[in-house]
């Protein structure tokens, strides 16, 4: 079992937002690929930081599940409050899953970026999914205008906010690789820093996307798509690997297996695989330190 040690991600002497943004930008510029895991709350963020990850990204689905809601039903205020709680808990750069920007109009997307920066985030993703099952993907021109508005808002900030533009075709029953690439290329022209098409079905599709654009490409791992390993994705040209809701679902899988063992067998063998209390507790912060750190960041 990997032990949790309180390392660089848990220091109290944290860099300011501009410093975190510079670190995040540098991660996208260096050779190879890096993994950006997706905590759904502040405690999970502290554990992932203590394990040595270099940046974090929130997960809309993981948050929704933790709140007892379906993905896509958590509003902007709750999403950004959760992100702010994660930001304050580590010295790592944090990017947020901002879904479709919580509005159809480009101006609403721009406002979401400004509020995300105010929450302490140094990056965020905007997707071209509408949330409307009857018309799940925004029209091409509208989608590009929304990304352009997000980029314009990001460029008014005092630091480099890394804007990720997402083409959602493959998650919404539109397995059109040509249209997906066309959208990503339009988002690149609009100024997006990172390009992301979740759900790509094969490594050939991953390679095609990476070859078609010049900005860093994010790929979703941990699901049923093409992702196989960090090394294989890096070889294909991927720069950043995120996990979406897979860590949340892995944790829920462990909970369900444990509960079923108790319910069906009346035994407690699951506890042998649980993280020791002392290790988890050591990765957390006491309440007084949290208050002092929050005040210092204001």
Buried (B, 14 or more C-beta within 10 A) or exposed (E): EEEBEBEEBBEEEBBEBEBBBBBBBEBBEEEEBBBBBBBBBBBBBBBBBBBEBBBBBBBBBBBBBBBEEEBEEBEBEBBBEBBBBBBBBBBBBBBBBBBBBBBBEBEBBBBBBBBBBEBBBBBBBBBBBBEEEEEBBBEEEBBBBBBBBBBBBBEEBEBBBBBBBBBBBBBBEEBEBEBBBBBBBBBBEBBBBBBBBBBBEEBEBBBBBBEBBEBBBBBBBBBEBBBEEBEBBBEBBBBBBBBBBBBBBEBBEEEEEBEEBEEEEEEEEBEEEEBEEEBBEBBBBEEEEBEEBEEEEE
